[in-house]
Amino acid sequence: MIKFFLIFCVIVSTALASAKTVGTKKDYTRQQKIQRGTIIEKKYTTCRLKKIIQSRSGEQACVYQGGNKTYELMFDNNCPKQFKCVYNPNSKEPNIDNVMDSLNSIGKK
């Protein structure tokens, strides 16, 4: 009787152990992926209005500067004083005429 009980316990314990390992692993949550470095979030900085300029074609553009020489160019009639922009350190200050020339050359193709 004791042999049957021991055999029964061994069978039940192996069945329970194998049941725990069967199945798929859960995927990591978004926060865990960020902490592990799987997902890299964009960094943002506050960009403040540096100057408003007119292009040769009459377009108004707003040039913004953020931390560590992060520059942004926005075409708008009403330029906000500041906004959150993507952190891009040591970028070049945009030249509106070069931007307009490149946009016009794309439209001509």
C-alpha positions in Angstrom: 0.0 0.0 0.0 2.8 2.4 0.8 4.5 1.6 -2.5 1.4 2.6 -4.4 1.1 5.8 -2.4 4.7 6.7 -3.1 4.3 5.9 -6.8 1.1 8.0 -6.9 2.9 10.9 -5.3 5.8 10.7 -7.8 3.4 10.6 -10.7 1.4 13.6 -9.4 4.5 15.7 -8.7 6.0 15.1 -12.2 2.6 15.9 -13.8 2.3 19.2 -11.8 5.9 20.1 -12.6 5.4 19.5 -16.3 2.1 21.5 -16.3 3.9 24.6 -15.0 6.4 24.6 -17.9 3.8 23.9 -20.7 2.6 26.9 -22.6 4.0 30.2 -23.9 5.9 32.8 -22.0 4.1 36.1 -21.5 5.5 39.0 -23.5 7.1 41.9 -21.5 5.1 45.0 -20.8 5.9 48.2 -22.6 7.6 49.6 -19.4 9.7 46.5 -19.0 10.8 46.7 -22.7 11.8 50.3 -22.1 13.9 49.4 -19.1 15.5 46.5 -20.9 16.4 48.8 -23.9 14.2 46.9 -26.4 12.2 50.1 -27.0 14.1 53.4 -27.2 11.9 56.3 -26.5 12.5 59.7 -28.2 13.9 62.4 -26.0 12.2 65.8 -26.1 13.3 69.3 -25.2 11.6 72.7 -25.1 12.3 74.7 -28.3 11.8 78.4 -28.0 11.2 80.8 -30.9 14.5 82.3 -32.1 13.4 84.2 -35.2 10.7 84.6 -37.8 11.9 84.9 -41.4 10.4 85.3 -44.8 11.6 83.2 -47.8 12.1 84.5 -51.3 8.7 83.0 -52.3 6.9 84.9 -49.5 6.5 81.9 -47.1 6.8 82.7 -43.4 8.9 80.3 -41.3 9.7 80.1 -37.6 13.1 79.0 -36.4 13.3 77.4 -32.9 16.2 76.6 -30.8 16.3 74.0 -28.0 18.9 72.5 -25.7 22.4 71.7 -27.0 21.8 73.5 -30.3 18.7 71.6 -31.3 17.1 73.5 -34.2 13.6 73.1 -35.6 12.0 74.9 -38.6 8.2 75.3 -38.8 6.1 76.9 -41.5 3.2 78.7 -39.9 1.5 82.0 -40.0 1.2 82.1 -36.2 4.4 81.0 -34.5 4.0 79.7 -31.0 6.5 81.1 -28.5 7.7 77.5 -27.5 6.8 73.9 -28.0 8.2 70.4 -27.3 10.5 69.2 -30.1 12.6 66.1 -30.6 16.0 66.4 -29.0 18.7 66.5 -31.7 21.9 67.9 -30.2 24.4 69.9 -32.4 22.2 70.2 -35.4 22.7 72.9 -38.0 20.6 76.0 -38.0 18.1 75.6 -40.9 18.3 77.9 -43.9 14.8 78.6 -45.3 15.9 79.3 -48.8 17.8 76.0 -49.0 14.7 74.2 -47.7 12.4 75.9 -50.2 14.8 75.1 -53.1 14.8 71.4 -52.2 11.0 71.3 -51.8 10.7 73.0 -55.2 13.1 70.6 -56.9 11.1 67.6 -55.5 7.9 69.1 -57.0 9.4 69.5 -60.4 10.3 65.8 -60.8 
